[in-house]
Amino acid sequence: DAKTTQPPSMDCAEGRAANLPCNHSTISGNEYVYWYRQIHSQGPQYIIHGLKNNETNEMASLIITEDRKSSTLILPHATLRDTAVYYCIVRGGANSKLTFGKGITLSVRP
Amino acid sequence: NAGVTQTPKFQVLKTGQSMTLQCAQDMNHEYMSWYRQDPGMGLRLIHYSVGAGITDQGEVPNGYNVSRSTTEDFPLRLLSAAPSQTSVYFCASSYYGLAGETQYFGPGTRLLVL
């Protein structure tokens, strides 16, 4: 599975959009981009995933560049409860495993 | 659905003791896995199972055993606990064989080995 690179941390103001970047320059054609988050001391929580097209659900939007070498997770209106570690993961075919890196720590300030 | 449940929530062991961390899911998922998370680190895969009777090693399997006799349960056994196994342990499950499926995680078991 391709490796991902995320900055270690970022912050944003409550109510503003949080844009979390991820680089995955070695991604291959059948690999999905997943985002999970982990709020302090809890188990990781699935947010969203995509292959090529941009995706949106009730939690977030995922924007994948046309060459698929990077992506951005967007939390449109960040709240204090969105403070967490966010993991960008590239996962291969149906039988491959999730590999977690260190993620990016998002701090939402009042 | 209860989702993925783990017991106990907390455990303190002495070096050399054995114990079993329990994990159960009620979603009829074929795929189950165990991760450990050390302070300030991401999750590392210990063992996983793609169905009843089938298990395989992950990234850090040493010191841990697993078995999968039913679809619902996937216990993790520490045969002789060591301080290096102090960690938070997460169990996860998902459907197997679906590209793009999501994993559901349990709340974790916090283990301290003295």
Interface residues (C-beta under 8 A of the other chain):
Chain A: N30 Y32 Y34 S41 Q42 G43 P44 Q45 Y46 H49 L51 Y87 G93 A94 N95 K97 L98 T99 F100 G101 K102 G103
Chain B: V4 S33 Y35 G40 M41 G42 L43 R44 L45 Y48 V50 G58 E59 V88 F90 A92 Y96 G97 L98 A99 G100 E101 T102 Q103 Y104 F105 G106 P107 G108
